[in-house]
Structure formats: C-alpha cells, structure tokens
Amino acid sequence: MNETRNIIAGLEIGKEQSQLCYFDRKEREPISVSVKAGSNQYLFPTLLSKKLGKEAWHYGLEADYFSRQEGEIPVSGLLRIWNQDQETEIDGEKYTPGKLMEIYLRGCISLLGIGEPVRQIKAVMVTVPKLSPALIQAVYQAGELMGFARSQIWVQDYDESFYYYVMNHRKDNWARKIGWFLFEKDKVSFARLVVDNQRRPATAWIEHGKSAELSKDPQERDENFFRLISQSCGNDTYSSIYMVGDGFDQEWAQRSTPYLCRNQRHVFYGNNLYVKGACYGAKEKCGEENLKGYLYISSSLVRKNVSMEVVTGGSLKSYLLVEAGKNWYEIHTHLEIILDDKEDLEFTVIPMEGGARTRFSMKLPGLPKRPNKTTRLALTIYYESEELCVVRAEDMGFGDLYPSSGMVWTEKVSW
C-alpha cells in the first residue's frame, strides 16, 4: 500500500466502536485492517484520550488503555460531540468538532501504515449511523486540517453504505429484493433496498419498515424475531437478507433462522458491511465506478442542475455549476468569471427528472463601475441542505489597474 494517490479506504465510526478497511486491487474487494498485527481484531473503541497538560493524544485501543491505566483524560461520546456545532472543553482548552475529528482520523488512518496519507490516499469515505450538517462540517474541516483536497475525503450514512455494499456484493442484487435486519442489542429493525430498473438511470433507495423489541428470554426472543420476519418478508422472494449489528445469535434463533432462509433466500451475517460499503462508496465517488447507470436516491439528494452561460474560446457555452444526483454536502463549486456587459449573474435551473427550465438572476448592488471585462468575480456555490443553495460572489478586482473593492454578495436560494 505505498502507491501514489492509489489507496481507497473506508472508515466506519459507530457510537461505541469503529473499524477501517482498504480496497485491495488484486482481490478487487475491501479488506479489513487489523488493529493488532497478525490478529483478527478489527474493531476499536470510538474513543480519544489526552495526556494532562500536553497536546498528546491517543485513539481507539490505546485511548482505552491510557485513560484507564495512565490517567489520561478520556473523551467519549465522540459522535454526539461531532453532531453538535460547538466547542468542547478538554483539559482547560477548547476544541472544535473539526479539530477532534482530525485527531481521531489521523489515528485511524495510521492503521494503514502509510507515511504520507495526503499523497498516497486517493479517497477515504467516513460512514456514520446518521448525518447532520455539524458532523459533515467536522469531517470536511478535519480533512482540510490534514491537507486533503475536497475530492479525497467523503462522508455518507449507514443507509448509503448498505446500498454500495449490497450492489457490489452480488450482481443479482441489481434486479431483485434485498432485505436488511439491523440489530441493536435488544432491538431489531427491518429495511429493504428497492431498485427500479425501468427508469434511466436505474434508481435505488432504502425503505425502512417495522422494528421490534427483543426479549432477553431466548424462546421469547426467537418468537419476537420470527414475528418481525413474518411481518416484513412474509413469503416474498428476496435474493439476499443481510443481518447486521450485535444481538443476533443462532443459539436462540431456532425457529426464526429456518423461516428467514425459506424460498431460497440467501442470508448473510457480519459486522463489516458498513465499513466495506464505505470503501465501495469511496471507489465510486473518486471516479472508479462500478455502478454506472444507477442512481441512489437519498434524502440528501440535490434534484436540480444549475448552469450559467459563459463565453469560452470565442463561443457561448453552458457551464454546469451544480450537478443533480449528488448529495447536497458533496457540492462545492468555485470558479472565477469576468463580467461582460453585465451587472448581475444569471443561472439556468433544470429539474433532474426533466420539465421546464427556469432562470434566476442574482443582483450585485454597489458593483464598482469599471470598463467592460475588467470586473473579475470569485463565485462559490454550496448547499446548506438538499433544497437551500448558497451563492457567494466576491469582487476580485482586475490586477493593479482596478483593485478589489472587497465587496461580497451572498444569496441563499431555494431553486
């Protein structure tokens, strides 16, 4: 794993435990990374620890050891911290969520055993149970602090990781029903991946179904799960059923296991589905697609293309600023333009599903009066949610002749 910009990795950060994998190009699949050389231990605590009075940190297993045995300050509940847009005080100092994410990411990535992560990693995907704007910002800030380009670091939730895993796991998943039972100790919930191959591109999405509390008594626990299987799957034909999380054991699932496997349903069990799905997701995002022609529909999806007309090479062309079909937090467009007989910015908006195009004009009040083609603007476009776009234009001036006025125009738009 010493190639230049060739390593693709997935990192799952769970509430209590995390794990890492990388894409093995020879085996053509993600390989889990052991936290101890020569062992089969892949999980490590989602935990940091800090040495008193010093900027020295440990993560994972080391954080667990040093906080218990050497008196270091434990920093637990990291997912909660990263989901809050506020600083955390540790050892008398305040740390932003992004800084704490950077410290944790550095530790996790060190498991790959590479000397120059920024130079050697092509893409790393972080997957978490659920996303929030604060957590997304923490991941991107951490990547920036580490020196990663925006195209190298990504984030997605468990649902999207499930999609990438099952679609890469078996080809027959592309056309048939896929079920998913998520165990969280004494609770289990059902979801399924739906693929519509009649559309172009083919679309896929997650449908969440019923959940059930599981008794601690083995026989009752078996009945609880059996009932949920019956309500969720019935006699329907599923190509695959995936069992994820802690809480399932064939020792107690005497009645439910045979029922789960009926109608030739293939059942898979494991705790590395999300991390491998993150790795597959990173591979797709960085341009090494395996799922061309498929579009995953998440609740974070931007559904409208945004473009503007620009003159390049002497001819008028449409320049795509926002590509529909991406998650809102993945969109960050920056370019510089020179105004040509204009005092505003005009955008064309086209729905992903087709339909009438609309135009949006952004005024630039107070724009300095200059000769034509001597006003240069830095244009930045990003989203705060799947529907709310932020357009920011900054006057850059035009060399020494026309210095920047320092003016900035910002508009929030629901296209």
C-alpha positions as CSV (number, residue, x, y, z in Angstrom):
1,M,0.0,0.0,0.0
2,N,2.7,2.5,-1.0
3,E,1.3,3.7,-4.3
4,T,0.9,7.4,-5.0
5,R,-2.7,8.5,-4.8
6,N,-4.0,5.0,-5.3
7,I,-5.3,3.9,-1.8
8,I,-9.1,3.8,-1.3
9,A,-10.3,3.4,2.2
10,G,-13.5,3.2,4.2
11,L,-13.9,4.1,7.9
12,E,-16.9,3.3,9.9
13,I,-17.4,5.4,13.0
14,G,-20.0,3.8,15.3
15,K,-21.4,5.0,18.6
16,E,-19.1,2.7,20.5
17,Q,-16.8,1.1,18.0
18,S,-15.1,1.9,14.7
19,Q,-13.3,-0.1,12.0
20,L,-11.2,0.5,8.9
21,C,-10.7,-1.2,5.5
22,Y,-9.0,-0.5,2.2
23,F,-9.7,-1.7,-1.3
24,D,-7.3,-4.4,-2.4
25,R,-6.9,-4.0,-6.1
26,K,-5.6,-7.6,-6.6
27,E,-8.5,-9.2,-4.8
28,R,-10.9,-6.5,-6.1
29,E,-12.7,-6.1,-2.8
30,P,-12.3,-4.2,0.5
31,I,-10.0,-5.8,3.1
32,S,-10.5,-5.2,6.8
33,V,-7.5,-3.7,8.7
34,S,-6.5,-5.4,11.9
35,V,-5.7,-3.1,14.9
36,K,-3.1,-5.6,16.1
37,A,-0.5,-7.1,13.7
38,G,-1.3,-10.8,13.0
39,S,-4.7,-10.7,14.8
40,N,-8.3,-10.8,13.6
41,Q,-9.3,-7.9,15.8
42,Y,-10.8,-5.2,13.6
43,L,-13.0,-3.2,15.9
44,F,-11.6,-0.5,18.2
45,P,-13.3,1.9,20.6
46,T,-14.7,5.2,19.3
47,L,-12.6,7.0,21.9
48,L,-9.9,9.6,22.3
49,S,-7.7,10.3,25.4
50,K,-5.4,13.3,26.1
51,K,-2.3,13.5,28.3
52,L,-2.7,16.0,31.1
53,G,-1.2,19.4,30.3
54,K,0.2,18.2,27.0
55,E,-1.0,18.2,23.4
56,A,-0.5,14.4,23.2
57,W,-3.4,12.2,22.2
58,H,-4.3,8.5,21.8
59,Y,-7.2,6.9,19.9
60,G,-9.1,3.6,20.0
61,L,-7.4,0.8,22.0
62,E,-4.6,3.0,23.1
63,A,-7.0,5.6,24.3
64,D,-8.8,2.9,26.3
65,Y,-5.5,1.7,27.9
66,F,-4.0,5.2,28.6
67,S,-7.2,6.5,30.1
68,R,-7.7,3.5,32.4
69,Q,-4.0,2.8,33.3
70,E,-2.1,6.0,32.8
71,G,-4.5,8.7,34.0
72,E,-5.2,10.3,30.6
73,I,-8.4,12.2,30.1
74,P,-10.9,10.1,28.2
75,V,-13.0,11.7,25.5
76,S,-16.0,9.5,24.8
77,G,-19.3,10.2,23.1
78,L,-17.5,11.4,20.0
79,L,-20.5,11.0,17.7
80,R,-22.5,13.3,20.0
81,I,-19.7,15.8,20.1
82,W,-19.3,15.8,16.3
83,N,-23.1,16.2,15.9
84,Q,-23.1,19.5,17.9
85,D,-21.8,22.7,16.3
86,Q,-20.0,23.9,19.4
87,E,-16.6,23.6,21.1
88,T,-15.7,21.0,23.8
89,E,-13.5,21.9,26.7
90,I,-10.9,19.3,27.5
91,D,-8.0,19.8,30.0
92,G,-8.8,23.6,30.1
93,E,-8.6,24.0,26.3
94,K,-11.5,24.4,23.9
95,Y,-11.6,22.2,20.8
96,T,-13.8,22.4,17.7
97,P,-15.6,19.3,16.4
98,G,-13.4,19.5,13.3
99,K,-10.2,19.5,15.4
100,L,-11.3,16.5,17.4
101,M,-12.3,14.7,14.2
102,E,-8.9,15.5,12.8
103,I,-7.2,13.9,15.8
104,Y,-9.4,10.8,15.5
105,L,-9.0,10.5,11.8
106,R,-5.2,10.8,12.0
107,G,-5.2,7.9,14.4
108,C,-7.5,5.7,12.4
109,I,-5.7,6.3,9.1
110,S,-2.3,5.5,10.8
111,L,-3.6,1.9,10.8
112,L,-2.9,1.8,7.0
113,G,0.8,2.0,7.8
114,I,1.5,4.7,5.2
115,G,3.9,7.6,5.7
116,E,2.2,10.3,3.5
117,P,-1.6,9.9,3.7
118,V,-2.3,13.0,1.6
119,R,0.0,11.9,-1.2
120,Q,-0.9,8.2,-1.1
121,I,-4.7,8.2,-0.4
122,K,-7.0,8.7,-3.4
123,A,-10.2,8.7,-1.4
124,V,-11.4,7.9,2.1
125,M,-15.1,7.6,3.0
126,V,-16.3,8.1,6.5
127,T,-19.6,6.4,7.3
128,V,-21.7,7.0,10.4
129,P,-25.2,5.9,11.5
130,K,-26.8,9.3,10.7
131,L,-25.6,12.5,9.2
132,S,-26.1,16.1,10.4
133,P,-24.8,19.3,9.0
134,A,-22.5,19.7,12.0
135,L,-20.9,16.2,11.6
136,I,-20.5,16.7,7.8
137,Q,-18.7,20.0,8.5
138,A,-16.5,18.3,11.1
139,V,-15.4,15.7,8.6
140,Y,-14.6,18.3,5.9
141,Q,-12.8,20.6,8.4
142,A,-10.7,17.6,9.6
143,G,-9.8,16.7,6.0
144,E,-8.7,20.3,5.4
145,L,-6.6,20.4,8.5
146,M,-4.9,17.2,7.4
147,G,-4.2,18.6,4.0
148,F,-6.7,16.5,2.0
149,A,-8.4,18.0,-1.1
150,R,-12.2,18.0,-1.1
151,S,-12.1,15.3,-3.7
152,Q,-10.2,13.0,-1.3
153,I,-12.5,12.9,1.7
154,W,-16.1,11.9,1.7
155,V,-18.9,11.1,4.2
156,Q,-22.1,9.0,4.0
157,D,-24.6,7.4,6.3
158,Y,-25.2,3.7,7.0
159,D,-28.1,3.6,4.5
160,E,-25.9,4.6,1.6
161,S,-23.1,2.3,2.8
162,F,-25.6,-0.6,2.8
163,Y,-26.5,0.3,-0.8
164,Y,-22.9,0.4,-2.0
165,Y,-22.1,-2.9,-0.2
166,V,-25.0,-5.0,-1.5
167,M,-24.8,-3.7,-5.0
168,N,-21.1,-4.6,-5.2
169,H,-21.5,-7.9,-3.2
170,R,-23.7,-9.8,-5.7
171,K,-24.8,-9.0,-9.2
172,D,-28.2,-10.5,-8.7
173,N,-28.9,-7.8,-6.1
174,W,-29.3,-5.4,-9.1
175,A,-32.6,-6.8,-10.1
176,R,-34.2,-8.4,-7.0
177,K,-35.4,-7.5,-3.5
178,I,-32.7,-7.2,-0.8
179,G,-33.7,-7.2,2.9
180,W,-31.8,-5.9,5.9
181,F,-32.3,-6.6,9.6
182,L,-30.4,-4.2,11.9
183,F,-29.8,-5.5,15.4
184,E,-29.0,-3.1,18.2
185,K,-28.7,-5.3,21.3
186,D,-32.4,-5.8,22.3
187,K,-34.0,-4.1,19.3
188,V,-34.2,-5.1,15.7
189,S,-35.5,-3.2,12.7
190,F,-36.1,-4.1,9.1
191,A,-35.3,-2.2,5.9
192,R,-35.1,-3.1,2.2
193,L,-33.3,-1.8,-0.8
194,V,-35.6,-1.1,-3.7
195,V,-34.2,-1.0,-7.2
196,D,-36.2,0.4,-10.1
197,N,-34.6,-0.8,-13.4
198,Q,-37.4,0.7,-15.5
199,R,-36.0,4.2,-15.1
200,R,-33.0,5.7,-16.8
201,P,-30.8,5.9,-14.9
202,A,-32.0,3.0,-12.8
203,T,-32.8,4.3,-9.3
204,A,-32.4,2.7,-5.9
205,W,-33.5,3.7,-2.4
206,I,-33.9,2.4,1.1
207,E,-37.4,1.7,2.6
208,H,-37.5,1.4,6.4
209,G,-40.1,-0.9,7.8
210,K,-41.1,-2.2,11.2
211,S,-39.0,-2.7,14.3
212,A,-39.4,-4.9,17.4
213,E,-38.1,-5.1,20.9
214,L,-36.4,-8.4,21.7
215,S,-37.0,-10.3,25.0
216,K,-34.0,-11.4,26.9
217,D,-35.6,-14.8,27.3
218,P,-34.2,-16.9,24.4
219,Q,-37.5,-18.6,23.4
220,E,-39.5,-15.3,23.5
221,R,-36.6,-13.5,21.7
222,D,-36.9,-16.1,18.9
223,E,-40.7,-15.6,18.7
224,N,-40.2,-11.8,18.6
225,F,-37.8,-12.0,15.7
226,F,-39.9,-14.7,13.9
227,R,-43.0,-12.3,14.1
228,L,-41.0,-9.4,12.6
229,I,-39.7,-11.6,9.8
230,S,-43.2,-12.7,9.0
231,Q,-44.5,-9.1,9.0
232,S,-41.6,-7.8,7.0
233,C,-40.8,-10.5,4.4
234,G,-43.7,-13.0,4.5
235,N,-43.3,-15.4,1.6
236,D,-41.8,-12.7,-0.7
237,T,-38.8,-13.7,-2.8
238,Y,-35.6,-11.9,-1.7
239,S,-32.3,-12.5,-3.4
240,S,-30.5,-11.7,-0.1
241,I,-31.1,-11.0,3.5
242,Y,-28.4,-9.2,5.5
243,M,-28.1,-9.4,9.3
244,V,-26.1,-6.5,10.8
245,G,-25.2,-5.5,14.3
246,D,-25.0,-7.1,17.8
247,G,-27.9,-9.1,19.2
248,F,-28.4,-11.9,16.8
249,D,-27.3,-15.5,17.6
250,Q,-28.3,-18.8,16.0
251,E,-28.3,-20.3,19.5
252,W,-31.6,-18.6,20.3
253,A,-32.9,-18.2,16.7
254,Q,-34.1,-21.8,16.5
255,R,-37.4,-21.1,14.7
256,S,-36.6,-17.8,13.0
257,T,-33.5,-18.9,11.2
258,P,-35.1,-21.6,9.0
259,Y,-38.0,-19.2,8.3
260,L,-35.6,-16.5,7.3
261,C,-33.9,-18.9,4.8
262,R,-37.1,-20.1,3.1
263,N,-37.9,-19.5,-0.6
264,Q,-34.1,-19.8,-1.3
265,R,-33.3,-16.6,0.4
266,H,-29.6,-16.2,0.8
267,V,-28.8,-14.9,4.4
268,F,-25.5,-13.1,5.2
269,Y,-24.4,-12.1,8.7
270,G,-21.5,-9.8,9.6
271,N,-20.4,-6.6,11.3
272,N,-18.2,-5.3,8.5
273,L,-21.0,-4.4,6.0
274,Y,-21.0,-0.7,6.6
275,V,-17.2,-0.2,6.5
276,K,-16.9,-2.2,3.3
277,G,-19.8,-0.2,1.9
278,A,-18.0,2.9,2.7
279,C,-14.9,1.6,0.8
280,Y,-17.0,0.8,-2.2
281,G,-18.7,4.2,-1.9
282,A,-15.3,5.9,-1.9
283,K,-14.3,4.0,-5.0
284,E,-17.4,5.2,-6.8
285,K,-17.0,8.8,-5.7
286,C,-13.4,9.1,-6.9
287,G,-14.3,8.0,-10.4
288,E,-13.7,4.3,-10.3
289,E,-17.4,3.5,-10.9
290,N,-18.8,0.0,-10.9
291,L,-22.4,1.2,-10.8
292,K,-22.7,3.4,-13.8
293,G,-26.3,3.7,-14.8
294,Y,-27.5,3.5,-11.2
295,L,-28.6,6.4,-9.0
296,Y,-29.0,6.1,-5.3
297,I,-31.9,8.3,-4.1
298,S,-31.1,9.6,-0.6
299,S,-33.0,12.3,1.4
300,S,-29.9,14.5,0.9
301,L,-30.1,14.4,-2.9
302,V,-30.0,17.6,-5.0
303,R,-32.5,17.2,-7.8
304,K,-31.8,20.2,-10.0
305,N,-29.0,21.0,-12.3
306,V,-27.7,24.6,-12.2
307,S,-25.7,26.2,-15.0
308,M,-24.7,29.6,-16.4
309,E,-23.8,30.7,-19.9
310,V,-20.2,31.7,-20.4
311,V,-18.1,32.7,-23.3
312,T,-15.0,30.5,-23.7
313,G,-12.9,30.1,-26.8
314,G,-14.9,32.8,-28.6
315,S,-18.2,30.8,-28.3
316,L,-21.1,30.8,-25.9
317,K,-21.4,27.7,-23.8
318,S,-23.4,26.3,-20.9
319,Y,-21.2,25.7,-17.9
320,L,-22.6,23.2,-15.3
321,L,-22.2,24.6,-11.8
322,V,-24.4,22.1,-9.8
323,E,-24.8,18.5,-11.0
324,A,-28.1,17.0,-9.9
325,G,-28.0,13.5,-8.4
326,K,-25.3,14.3,-5.8
327,N,-25.8,14.8,-2.1
328,W,-26.0,18.4,-1.1
329,Y,-22.9,18.2,1.1
330,E,-20.8,16.9,-1.8
331,I,-21.4,20.1,-3.9
332,H,-18.8,22.8,-3.6
333,T,-18.1,24.7,-6.8
334,H,-15.6,27.5,-7.1
335,L,-14.6,29.4,-10.2
336,E,-13.6,32.9,-11.3
337,I,-15.5,34.8,-14.0
338,I,-15.1,38.1,-15.8
339,L,-18.3,40.1,-16.4
340,D,-19.1,41.0,-20.0
341,D,-21.6,43.9,-20.2
342,K,-23.4,42.6,-17.2
343,E,-24.2,43.8,-13.7
344,D,-25.9,40.6,-12.4
345,L,-25.4,36.9,-12.5
346,E,-27.9,34.7,-14.4
347,F,-28.4,31.0,-13.7
348,T,-30.4,28.3,-15.5
349,V,-32.1,25.7,-13.4
350,I,-33.3,22.3,-14.9
351,P,-35.0,19.6,-12.8
352,M,-33.3,16.2,-12.8
353,E,-36.5,14.4,-13.8
354,G,-37.0,16.8,-16.7
355,G,-39.5,19.6,-17.1
356,A,-39.5,23.3,-17.6
357,R,-36.2,25.2,-17.1
358,T,-36.3,28.4,-15.0
359,R,-33.9,31.3,-14.8
360,F,-32.6,33.0,-11.7
361,S,-30.9,36.4,-11.6
362,M,-28.7,37.5,-8.7
363,K,-28.3,41.2,-8.4
364,L,-24.9,42.8,-7.5
365,P,-25.9,46.1,-5.8
366,G,-23.0,48.5,-5.5
367,L,-20.9,46.8,-8.1
368,P,-18.0,49.2,-8.9
369,K,-18.2,51.0,-12.3
370,R,-15.4,49.8,-14.5
371,P,-14.8,49.4,-18.2
372,N,-16.2,46.3,-19.7
373,K,-14.4,43.0,-19.0
374,T,-12.4,44.5,-16.1
375,T,-14.5,43.1,-13.2
376,R,-13.4,39.7,-12.0
377,L,-15.6,37.8,-9.6
378,A,-14.8,34.7,-7.5
379,L,-18.0,32.6,-7.5
380,T,-18.6,29.9,-4.8
381,I,-21.7,27.7,-4.7
382,Y,-22.5,25.2,-1.9
383,Y,-25.6,23.9,-0.1
384,E,-26.8,24.1,3.4
385,S,-29.5,21.4,2.8
386,E,-30.8,19.5,-0.2
387,E,-33.0,22.5,-1.1
388,L,-31.1,25.5,0.1
389,C,-28.2,26.7,-2.0
390,V,-25.8,29.4,-1.1
391,V,-24.3,31.6,-3.9
392,R,-21.4,33.8,-2.9
393,A,-19.7,36.3,-5.3
394,E,-16.6,38.3,-4.3
395,D,-15.1,41.2,-6.2
396,M,-11.5,40.3,-7.0
397,G,-10.7,43.5,-9.0
398,F,-8.6,43.3,-12.1
399,G,-4.9,43.5,-11.4
400,D,-3.2,46.7,-10.3
401,L,-5.4,48.9,-12.6
402,Y,-8.6,48.1,-10.7
403,P,-8.0,46.8,-7.1
404,S,-10.6,44.7,-5.4
405,S,-13.4,46.7,-3.6
406,G,-13.6,43.9,-1.0
407,M,-17.4,43.6,-1.7
408,V,-19.1,40.3,-1.2
409,W,-22.6,39.4,-2.3
410,T,-24.3,36.3,-0.8
411,E,-27.7,34.9,-1.6
412,K,-29.5,31.8,-0.3
413,V,-31.7,30.3,-2.9
414,S,-34.3,27.5,-3.0
415,W,-34.1,26.7,-6.6
